[in-house]
Amino acid sequence: MDIITFTNGLRLWVKQMKHTRSISTGVFVGAGCMYENKENNGIAHFIEHMVFKGTTTRSAYQIVEEMERYGIQINAFTSKNHTAYYTVAIDEYAEKCMEMLSDLYYNATFTEENMAREKGVVLEEISMGEDDSEDKCMELLSQAHFGDDILALPILGTPETVNSFTRQTIDDFMRNYYTPQNTMISIAGNITKEKAVELVKKYFNINSIHRDPIVFKKDRAVPSKQFFKKEKDIEQANVGICFPSFGLTEKLSPASSIIMNMLGGGMSSRLFQRIREELGLVYNIYSLDMQYVEEGFVNIFFATNPSSVKQALKAIREVILKVREEGFSEEEIKKSKAQFKSAIIIAAESSAHLMKAGGKYGILMNKAYNLDNRLNDIEAVTADDIKKALDFIMNISLSSLSYVGKPIEEDLLEYFVKGE
């Protein structure tokens, strides 16, 4: 299914799923924390909260009560590069979902009273993240890796920035980014293309004035290669390791994902087998591939007894150096591809998953999500692609590191890089 573009730049992607009785609808806006600055950091996430606090036609309670009356799930999320508002419902309520999302998108009131109350909610959300040692470790890792780059900014903002928000802060940000051309509607489920177009035309102003969003461009981040730590009186030490990687649009992006799966994506992965099964140093260890449009990063996380941190770091370093030198076997690559394809196909049976995939591909790359193409991209990865990607991403000299746990004096990044 291709993307439909209306006269004012608003886009629509539809995936009909005749075998299901559900329908998932999302409104995706190309605006996340990487479109902010140090003064308004967190405003994209705050707006996401505020649109649910009341519109010109409904109070905050009426929004959620009306959705729950029909068994409709309604929610939203903010990422580094986009914000999404979405519903999941049975197919007979497709129009109700579209009308509600339209009301939130166009008619949110942003009253001073609601803003003051919601600031408290967001501050509690920030505090909750501070108390979650794993979340805090990964946030510090992003800051250690990106340094002064805009991608180091936290999605939630800081207590200082959140408390500074005014109605003008909201208006300025929305005027720049909540534009038709910067908005994507994604629908998956038991609905035809014709019906989806009809509902968009009815509830979204497709003839509004075309307004280009502010063009956002940034250079690729230079790895900051820093060690950030936060001391907390907890039993386990939480450690994150980060390396630069590829973005969604880059050729070796699928190879990077396959590598991180082989390295720490499952119980048969190299890191799980070595650090947990053979050495017994951790309960939890994994690796992730985080991809933005034109750049990305990969990370490894583990939690262990404070006395075992250096031993675990040394063992992880040895695993990385070994795969850089020897690569992965054909069997490992084949197995990782099978795991990826299986996960993608199973997820694609969910209308909610397809709606989110369609919205993400559309808003970030102006590209229609296609399941077969996604599977083909994975299958097309060669051993040579794996080697090239390994040479780029598994470079210990470009790593950054974060730590949350009991007080330590040593520079763990220096120890990890040198191996001693």
C-alpha positions as CSV (number, residue, x, y, z in Angstrom):
1,M,0.0,0.0,0.0
2,D,1.5,3.3,-1.1
3,I,1.3,6.5,1.0
4,I,-1.6,8.8,0.0
5,T,-0.7,12.5,0.1
6,F,-3.5,15.1,0.3
7,T,-3.3,18.6,-1.1
8,N,-2.0,20.3,2.0
9,G,0.7,17.6,2.6
10,L,-1.1,15.5,5.1
11,R,-0.3,11.8,4.5
12,L,-2.1,8.5,5.0
13,W,-1.0,4.9,5.0
14,V,-3.6,2.1,5.2
15,K,-3.2,-1.6,5.6
16,Q,-6.4,-3.6,5.2
17,M,-6.5,-6.8,7.4
18,K,-9.5,-8.8,6.4
19,H,-8.9,-11.6,8.8
20,T,-9.2,-9.4,11.9
21,R,-12.0,-7.5,13.7
22,S,-9.7,-4.9,15.2
23,I,-8.7,-1.5,13.8
24,S,-5.7,0.6,15.0
25,T,-5.4,4.3,14.1
26,G,-2.5,6.6,14.8
27,V,-1.7,10.2,14.2
28,F,2.1,10.6,13.9
29,V,3.8,14.0,14.2
30,G,7.4,14.5,13.2
31,A,8.4,16.1,16.5
32,G,10.4,14.7,19.3
33,C,13.1,15.8,21.7
34,M,15.7,16.1,19.0
35,Y,13.7,19.0,17.6
36,E,14.1,20.9,20.9
37,N,16.9,22.8,22.6
38,K,18.2,23.0,26.1
39,E,15.6,25.7,27.0
40,N,12.5,23.9,25.9
41,N,13.7,20.3,26.3
42,G,10.7,18.1,27.1
43,I,8.1,20.2,25.4
44,A,7.2,17.6,22.8
45,H,6.5,15.1,25.6
46,F,4.6,17.7,27.6
47,I,2.3,18.5,24.6
48,E,1.6,14.8,24.3
49,H,0.4,14.8,27.8
50,M,-1.6,18.0,27.5
51,V,-3.7,17.1,24.5
52,F,-5.5,14.6,26.8
53,K,-6.3,17.2,29.4
54,G,-9.3,18.6,27.6
55,T,-10.5,20.0,24.2
56,T,-13.1,22.6,23.2
57,T,-15.7,19.8,23.1
58,R,-14.6,17.4,25.9
59,S,-13.0,17.5,29.4
60,A,-10.1,15.2,30.3
61,Y,-12.6,12.8,32.0
62,Q,-14.9,12.8,29.0
63,I,-12.1,11.8,26.7
64,V,-11.2,8.7,28.6
65,E,-14.7,7.8,29.7
66,E,-16.0,7.9,26.2
67,M,-13.3,5.7,24.9
68,E,-13.6,3.2,27.7
69,R,-17.4,3.1,27.2
70,Y,-16.7,1.5,23.8
71,G,-13.8,-0.6,24.9
72,I,-11.4,1.6,22.9
73,Q,-7.7,1.8,24.0
74,I,-6.3,5.3,23.6
75,N,-2.8,6.3,24.3
76,A,0.3,8.2,23.0
77,F,4.1,8.2,23.2
78,T,7.0,10.5,22.4
79,S,10.3,9.4,21.1
80,K,13.5,11.2,20.1
81,N,12.1,12.0,16.7
82,H,8.3,11.7,16.7
83,T,5.1,11.8,18.7
84,A,2.2,9.5,18.2
85,Y,-1.4,9.5,19.4
86,Y,-3.3,6.3,18.7
87,T,-6.3,4.1,19.4
88,V,-7.0,0.4,19.2
89,A,-10.6,-0.8,18.9
90,I,-13.0,-3.2,17.3
91,D,-13.7,-2.3,13.7
92,E,-17.2,-1.0,14.2
93,Y,-15.8,2.0,16.1
94,A,-13.4,3.2,13.4
95,E,-15.2,6.5,12.9
96,K,-15.4,7.1,16.7
97,C,-11.6,6.7,16.9
98,M,-10.9,9.0,14.0
99,E,-13.2,11.7,15.4
100,M,-11.6,11.5,18.8
101,L,-8.0,11.7,17.4
102,S,-9.1,14.7,15.3
103,D,-10.5,16.4,18.4
104,L,-7.2,15.9,20.3
105,Y,-5.1,17.1,17.3
106,Y,-7.1,20.2,16.5
107,N,-8.9,21.3,19.6
108,A,-6.8,20.8,22.7
109,T,-7.2,23.8,25.0
110,F,-4.0,23.9,27.1
111,T,-5.5,25.8,30.0
112,E,-3.2,27.3,32.6
113,E,-4.9,25.3,35.3
114,N,-4.3,22.0,33.4
115,M,-0.8,22.9,32.6
116,A,0.1,23.5,36.3
117,R,-1.5,20.2,37.2
118,E,0.2,18.2,34.4
119,K,3.6,19.6,35.2
120,G,3.3,17.8,38.6
121,V,2.5,14.6,36.7
122,V,5.5,14.9,34.4
123,L,7.8,15.7,37.4
124,E,6.6,12.5,39.0
125,E,7.3,10.6,35.8
126,I,10.9,12.1,35.8
127,S,11.3,11.0,39.4
128,M,10.1,7.5,38.6
129,G,12.8,7.3,35.9
130,E,15.4,8.4,38.5
131,D,14.3,5.6,40.8
132,D,14.5,3.0,38.0
133,S,18.2,2.1,38.0
134,E,18.2,0.5,34.6
135,D,16.3,3.4,32.9
136,K,18.7,5.9,34.6
137,C,21.7,3.9,33.4
138,M,20.5,3.9,29.8
139,E,19.7,7.7,30.0
140,L,23.2,8.4,31.3
141,L,24.6,6.2,28.5
142,S,22.9,8.3,25.8
143,Q,24.3,11.4,27.4
144,A,27.8,9.9,27.7
145,H,27.7,8.8,24.0
146,F,26.2,11.9,22.4
147,G,27.8,14.6,24.6
148,D,26.7,18.1,23.4
149,D,24.6,16.6,20.5
150,I,20.9,17.2,20.6
151,L,20.3,13.5,20.8
152,A,21.7,13.6,24.4
153,L,18.6,15.5,25.6
154,P,16.1,13.4,27.7
155,I,12.7,12.9,26.2
156,L,10.9,13.9,29.4
157,G,13.0,17.0,29.8
158,T,14.3,18.2,33.2
159,P,12.5,19.5,36.3
160,E,13.9,23.0,35.4
161,T,12.6,23.0,31.8
162,V,9.2,21.4,32.6
163,N,8.6,24.0,35.3
164,S,9.5,26.8,32.8
165,F,6.9,25.8,30.2
166,T,4.2,28.4,29.3
167,R,1.4,28.5,26.8
168,Q,3.7,30.4,24.5
169,T,6.3,27.6,24.7
170,I,3.6,25.2,23.5
171,D,2.2,27.5,20.8
172,D,5.7,28.1,19.4
173,F,6.6,24.4,19.1
174,M,3.2,23.4,17.7
175,R,3.3,26.2,15.1
176,N,6.6,24.9,13.9
177,Y,6.0,21.2,13.8
178,Y,2.2,20.4,14.1
179,T,1.7,21.1,10.4
180,P,-0.1,19.0,7.8
181,Q,3.0,18.2,5.9
182,N,4.7,17.0,9.1
183,T,1.7,14.7,10.1
184,M,1.1,11.1,9.1
185,I,-2.1,9.1,9.7
186,S,-1.5,5.3,9.9
187,I,-4.4,2.8,9.9
188,A,-4.3,-1.0,10.1
189,G,-7.1,-3.4,10.5
190,N,-10.5,-4.4,9.1
191,I,-11.0,-1.3,7.0
192,T,-10.8,-0.6,3.2
193,K,-8.6,2.1,1.7
194,E,-11.7,3.9,0.4
195,K,-13.3,4.0,3.9
196,A,-10.1,5.2,5.5
197,V,-9.8,8.1,3.0
198,E,-13.4,9.0,3.6
199,L,-12.8,9.3,7.3
200,V,-9.6,11.3,7.0
201,K,-11.4,13.7,4.6
202,K,-14.3,14.0,7.1
203,Y,-12.3,14.6,10.3
204,F,-9.0,16.1,9.2
205,N,-8.8,19.4,7.4
206,I,-7.2,18.2,4.2
207,N,-7.8,21.6,2.5
208,S,-6.1,23.7,5.2
209,I,-3.3,26.0,4.2
210,H,-0.1,24.1,3.4
211,R,2.5,25.0,6.0
212,D,6.0,23.6,5.8
213,P,7.5,22.6,9.1
214,I,10.8,24.0,10.1
215,V,13.4,22.0,8.2
216,F,15.5,20.0,10.7
217,K,19.0,19.0,9.8
218,K,21.9,17.9,11.9
219,D,25.3,16.5,11.4
220,R,26.1,12.9,12.4
221,A,27.0,12.9,16.1
222,V,30.7,12.5,17.0
223,P,31.0,9.8,19.8
224,S,31.7,11.6,23.0
225,K,33.6,8.7,24.6
226,Q,32.7,9.6,28.1
227,F,32.0,7.7,31.4
228,F,29.0,9.0,33.3
229,K,28.0,7.5,36.7
230,K,25.3,8.0,39.4
231,E,25.9,6.7,42.8
232,K,22.9,4.9,44.4
233,D,22.7,2.7,47.5
234,I,21.4,-0.4,45.6
235,E,22.5,-4.0,45.7
236,Q,23.4,-4.4,42.0
237,A,25.6,-2.3,39.7
238,N,23.9,-1.3,36.5
239,V,26.3,-0.8,33.5
240,G,25.7,0.3,29.9
241,I,28.2,0.3,27.1
242,C,27.6,2.2,23.8
243,F,29.0,2.3,20.3
244,P,28.1,4.3,17.2
245,S,26.0,2.5,14.6
246,F,23.8,3.0,11.5
247,G,20.6,4.9,10.9
248,L,17.4,3.6,9.3
249,T,18.2,4.8,5.9
250,E,21.7,3.3,5.7
251,K,22.5,0.1,3.8
252,L,24.1,-1.7,6.7
253,S,21.2,-1.0,9.1
254,P,19.8,-4.5,8.8
255,A,23.3,-6.0,9.3
256,S,23.7,-4.0,12.5
257,S,20.4,-5.3,13.9
258,I,21.4,-8.9,13.1
259,I,24.8,-8.5,14.8
260,M,23.3,-7.1,18.0
261,N,20.8,-10.0,18.1
262,M,23.7,-12.5,17.7
263,L,25.7,-10.7,20.3
264,G,23.1,-10.3,23.1
265,G,19.6,-10.8,21.7
266,G,18.7,-14.1,23.2
267,M,19.6,-17.0,25.4
268,S,21.9,-18.5,22.8
269,S,23.7,-15.2,22.1
270,R,27.4,-14.8,22.6
271,L,27.1,-12.5,25.6
272,F,24.3,-14.5,27.4
273,Q,26.2,-17.7,27.0
274,R,29.6,-16.3,28.1
275,I,28.7,-13.8,30.9
276,R,25.7,-15.6,32.4
277,E,25.9,-19.3,31.5
278,E,29.6,-19.9,31.6
279,L,30.8,-17.3,34.2
280,G,27.6,-16.8,36.2
281,L,28.2,-13.1,36.6
282,V,24.8,-11.7,35.8
283,Y,21.1,-12.5,35.7
284,N,20.3,-10.0,33.0
285,I,22.4,-9.0,30.0
286,Y,21.3,-7.9,26.6
287,S,22.3,-5.7,23.6
288,L,20.1,-3.4,21.6
289,D,20.3,-1.6,18.2
290,M,18.8,2.0,18.4
291,Q,18.3,3.6,15.0
292,Y,17.3,7.1,14.1
293,V,17.0,8.2,10.5
294,E,20.6,8.9,9.5
295,E,22.5,7.6,12.5
296,G,22.2,5.2,15.4
297,F,23.9,3.6,18.3
298,V,24.1,0.1,19.8
299,N,24.4,-0.7,23.5
300,I,25.0,-3.5,25.9
301,F,23.4,-3.5,29.4
302,F,24.1,-5.8,32.3
303,A,23.5,-5.7,36.1
304,T,25.7,-7.5,38.5
305,N,27.2,-7.5,42.0
306,P,29.5,-4.5,42.4
307,S,32.5,-6.7,43.0
308,S,31.9,-8.4,39.6
309,V,31.7,-5.3,37.4
310,K,35.3,-5.4,36.2
311,Q,35.3,-9.1,35.6
312,A,32.1,-8.8,33.5
313,L,33.6,-5.8,31.5
314,K,36.7,-7.8,30.8
315,A,34.7,-10.8,29.6
316,I,32.5,-8.6,27.4
317,R,35.5,-7.0,25.9
318,E,37.0,-10.4,25.0
319,V,33.7,-11.4,23.4
320,I,33.7,-8.2,21.3
321,L,37.3,-8.6,20.2
322,K,36.7,-12.2,19.2
323,V,33.8,-11.5,17.0
324,R,35.6,-8.5,15.4
325,E,38.5,-10.9,14.6
326,E,36.6,-14.0,13.7
327,G,33.1,-12.8,12.8
328,F,30.0,-15.0,13.3
329,S,29.4,-18.4,11.8
330,E,27.0,-19.0,8.9
331,E,24.8,-20.9,11.3
332,E,24.6,-18.0,13.7
333,I,23.7,-15.6,10.9
334,K,21.1,-18.0,9.6
335,K,19.6,-18.4,13.1
336,S,19.5,-14.7,13.7
337,K,17.8,-14.0,10.4
338,A,15.2,-16.7,11.3
339,Q,14.6,-15.1,14.7
340,F,14.1,-11.7,13.1
341,K,11.8,-12.9,10.4
342,S,9.7,-14.9,12.8
343,A,9.4,-11.9,15.2
344,I,8.4,-9.6,12.3
345,I,5.8,-12.0,10.9
346,I,4.2,-12.7,14.2
347,A,4.1,-9.1,15.1
348,A,2.5,-8.3,11.8
349,E,-0.6,-10.2,12.8
350,S,-1.4,-7.4,15.2
351,S,-3.1,-4.3,13.8
352,A,-1.5,-2.2,16.5
353,H,2.0,-3.3,15.5
354,L,1.4,-2.6,11.8
355,M,-0.2,0.8,12.5
356,K,2.9,1.8,14.5
357,A,5.3,0.4,11.8
358,G,3.4,2.2,9.1
359,G,3.4,5.5,11.0
360,K,7.1,5.3,11.9
361,Y,8.2,4.5,8.3
362,G,6.0,7.2,6.9
363,I,6.8,10.1,9.3
364,L,10.5,9.4,9.5
365,M,11.3,8.3,5.9
366,N,8.2,9.2,3.9
367,K,8.2,5.5,2.9
368,A,5.4,3.0,2.9
369,Y,5.9,0.1,5.3
370,N,6.0,-3.2,3.4
371,L,6.3,-6.5,5.2
372,D,7.8,-8.4,2.3
373,N,10.4,-5.7,1.7
374,R,11.3,-5.8,5.4
375,L,11.8,-9.6,5.3
376,N,13.8,-9.4,2.0
377,D,16.1,-6.7,3.5
378,I,16.9,-9.1,6.3
379,E,17.4,-12.1,4.1
380,A,19.7,-10.1,1.7
381,V,22.3,-9.4,4.5
382,T,25.5,-11.2,3.5
383,A,28.5,-12.3,5.5
384,D,30.4,-9.5,3.9
385,D,27.8,-7.0,5.2
386,I,28.1,-8.5,8.7
387,K,31.9,-8.0,8.5
388,K,31.7,-4.4,7.3
389,A,29.1,-3.6,10.0
390,L,31.2,-5.3,12.7
391,D,34.3,-3.2,11.8
392,F,32.2,0.0,12.2
393,I,30.1,-0.6,15.3
394,M,32.3,-2.9,17.5
395,N,35.1,-0.3,17.8
396,I,36.0,-0.3,21.5
397,S,38.0,2.9,21.1
398,L,34.8,4.7,20.3
399,S,32.8,3.4,23.2
400,S,31.1,5.3,26.0
401,L,30.0,3.8,29.4
402,S,27.5,4.5,32.2
403,Y,27.2,3.2,35.7
404,V,24.5,3.3,38.4
405,G,25.2,1.7,41.7
406,K,27.3,1.9,44.9
407,P,30.1,4.5,44.9
408,I,33.2,3.6,42.9
409,E,36.5,5.5,42.3
410,E,37.7,3.8,39.1
411,D,37.1,5.0,35.6
412,L,35.3,2.0,34.2
413,L,35.5,3.3,30.6
414,E,39.3,3.5,30.8
415,Y,39.4,0.0,32.2
416,F,37.1,-1.3,29.4
417,V,39.0,0.3,26.6
418,K,42.4,-0.8,27.8
419,G,41.3,-4.2,29.2
420,E,43.3,-3.8,32.4
